[in-house]
Amino acid sequence: MRLTQEGVVFLLAAALFALFAATLQNFLTPGNMVALVRSVAILGILGLGMGLVVIGRGIDLAMVATMVVSVSWVLSLAQASFPLPVALLFGFLFALAVGLASGLLVAYATIPAIFATLATGLMVYGMGRAWLFEVDVQNTPAQSTFFTSLSEITVLGIPMMIVAFGLLSAIIWALLRWTQFGRLIYAIGDNPVAARTSGIAIRPLIVAQYVIASAVSFLAGLVMAAANSGMSTRVYNSTMIYDVLLVVVLGGIGLSGGRGSMRNVLVGTLLVGVLLNGMTIYDIPYTEQNLIKSIILLAAITIDSLVNPRDEQTAQQDLGDI
Amino acid sequence: MNWSVAFSNESVIKFTARYLPRHVVGEIMTKRWIDNAVPFLALLLVVAICGSLVPDFYAASSITDLGRQVAEFGLVVLALSIVMISGGIDLSVASVFSLSVLLSLIGVNVYDWPVPLALASVLAMGAACGAVNGYLIGFLRLRAFLTTLVTLIIFRSLYDILFLRMSTAIMAGFSDSELFFFIGEGLVFGLPVSLLIAGTIAIAWHIVLSRMRPGWRLTAVGGARRSAHNAGIKVRWTVFLAYVWSGILCSLAGFLFAARLGSTGADTGVGLEVSALTAAVLGGTSIGGGRGSVAKAIMGALLILILTNSLVNLGVNGPITSTILGAVLLIAVFIDMRWLRHRTRILAKLYVSPAYLVLPPLPDTAAPDSPYALNDRLRSVEIIGLGEIEGPEDVILDRNDNLYCGTRHGDIVRFFGPDHKKSEIFAHIGGHPLGMAFDREGNLLVCIGGMGLYQVSPDKVVTKLTDETNRSLFSIVDDSRLRLADDLDIAPDGRIYFSEATIRYEQEEWATDALESRPSGRIIVYDPRTGSTRTEVPSLVFANGICMSNDGRSLFFAESWTCTISRYWFDGPEKGKIEPLLTNLPGYPDNINRASDGNYWAALLGMRTPALDLALRMPGFRRRMARRVAPDQWIYPNVNTGCVVKFNEKGEILESLWDFGGENHPMITSMREHKGYLYLGGVSNNRIGRYKIPGADPTWVAEESYWGPRK
């Protein structure tokens, strides 16, 4: 049996899990398990959307900007005493519009996805900061119970955000696995030219990928706002979008597209979650956590590269060595 | 007055075709530097707009300040560009930059290191960071984007950790080093020191990238990794070194930044990778690799810096600035993609530029008393090497009756005399051998299409004689390289005169040059005594075929598309004179060679047709044809019929040999007389013909006619 990257990462996660379980007293408690999943649920949700786009041989670097701006706008509208459903609708439509714009730029203007989404991210963030809201941090409206219930409601003892993560991964998994749309995404990701030649209207499908990713970002933003009772726009300036990408790639979804599924995202999220949780219990400072996390990520992709060497013939791509 | 008639008037066509240099547009478009036109215009536009909006834009202080920022940012963009040219990407530039700022300040402010030591350690640190990237991407073949993304975060975390521990010490410490201050704030001849340092490095890299082997190898690896590997370039080392250099340049940028500001913050270098990437792409560096230059990096860096600085000065807030930057990135990539995709197509449409050419009325070939009267005398010739050779453009025989010819596979094939049944590959050169001649020592001299003039000695040693001539001052295409040297002959003193058909097209595009019928060919002379090559007669229409006259002071040359053979005196009292000899051939002349009776043979590679003759007077028609009609539908010379004519020095046609209908020898491009036989070659034929000339001298050998009897 070939050891896939997913396998490597899963074994790594399992080894870390075993290590922490053996050395840390509080690690294997139900409460900590919930905290573990909870800490990475937002990253995981974003990873689901990113995973879908990456399978279709794209990349969406605007996800964090979309998440931050659309939800901040919702909160600022709600504070300006708009009814919450209306505000939510506005935010959702805004997110969809961003996805549509990215998708059109990638599919119809044929701008490489990295640049198109990098630019839309910059523009969305700038526009949001300039026109949609004024302060850096938006708090959830106190009079509304929507966000508090989102963070407090549990299903069978499992917090709502974890349920949302699970549900969303199931939906996208089914979408990719069982629908024609999903199969066509794989076809496009595997070989866009062949997909196009065989009559698939690849451009609308590419646009749809980015719209879905943006919608997922909006949901992730709602979960984040509920968890933190607010949304800080400074999140955009952090390395979060890279973390999302790493969750996806770590799990084994190749950036060249056409490979992997939502299971890979879950595996990637699991590793990051176990790591973060263990390090937090060890009381390692945030900056050191970042260092350790990224070194382990580097180890993972290095091992993958050694186990599955790239084919020199197809190694170089038109749009650079991504 | 009827304007449409007035403008379709032939004299107007003639005037515009002669004086309107339409071909210049297409030739400019083939230049590599034309890529820089769009970013350069964008830069001018940005400078003009910002200069008029921003107060004190042109003030000395703001220019000096801009210069210092350009030095730092430009080095980072150059670092990224080098990696992008090699086909990779380096996002970690931002973190290497910030780490270097920190390390410089720790060294100078906290530990009071001497400045050279601090600089050396910073550069070593940058090289080490680059080596990590280079080892992972070059040798372990990890994906560049992903790997440098991770190293970006790793180096950034290192910065954050160190910054937390050292920031107070850096603030408290103070450098009294004058050198450090001088690097950061000093001026030399009114220019910031850091700008001078960065400028020197930029010039050095420009020379490396455009003029030296390491730079060419870098570009080759980025352009086509597999081909570079096959060409023997150490791809992995090249990629590795690209990242190492990227690290070194970024660390130098960080050092300059530290010297200028003397402090660092939590957000130093955050987002630098995005602006550097934007600058690189904006300058025109291709994200796919293989295309990029120092000039592009500088233009991109200037554009981004001027834009962001001006927006800050105008009081535009940060978010809107980032929106504008995003929009600029989008537009830049969009134009870059469109340009790359459509460049060749635009070029193909613009490049072909037909000239105006009037040929005299076709001579009669049907009348029995015409010198060109049709016959089938070449049809039933003996066939040599049928199916063994492809494309014997020229044939030649040595004193021992061995027959030599070129093939399109890049070989010179020798058929052993006297029966020419057996053959061997005499020499492999690699390009299609065209015209051939033996020199006094018995060396075979060959014109190779696309390669130049070569010599094959009797013991099969291949030597390049020349592949370039003097560059003419006003030619836009680089006419120093020989693109289509096609026939040669040797003067008694050993000088080699050879014709080059065209400087505008490659050998396989000869038919497009026929459509143009533009004077872009020439006669070049190579002097073996000095090894020099000079263009002797410029502006000939498809110069094709050269033969020394028996007087040793002049030569005959053919210009295919004007259907003329002329005589040119290169020595003696009439030196420099050109005299048209045959001005109205029924076909397109190719090689010319001596005949045993003191006259000359000329091959006609194809026949004129009334339609093409008429089209030659209508450049607009041919231009539209080239743009709108697929090349296989164009009007071509009729190459289905071959012909050989014999002419004398007075310009009289003595004899015409035809294979009407071209059953055995369509498109005859060369013929050689040897011991009473005429040997026929054709650039598209798969055989050599052998025709018994009635009444010819059965002992005459061309080599003896040139160099005297065997010693």
Interface residues (C-beta under 8 A of the other chain):
Chain A: L105 A109 T110 I111 P112 I114 F115 A116 L118 A119 T120 G121 L122 M123 Y125 G126 M127 G128 R129 A130 N237 T239 Y242 L245 L246 V249 L255 T287 E288 N290 L291 S294 I295 L297 L298 I301 T302 S305 L306 P309 R310 E312 Q313 A315 Q316 Q317 D318 L319 G320 D321 I322
Chain B: M84 G87 G88 I89 L136 I137 L140 R141 L142 R143 A144 F145 L146 T147 L149 V150 T151 L152 I153 I154 R156 S157 L158 D160 I161 L164 A224 R225 R226 H229 V270 G271 V274 L277 V281 I287 G288 G289 N317 G318 P319 I320 T321 S322 T323 I324 L325 G326 A327 L329 L330 V333 F334 M337 R341
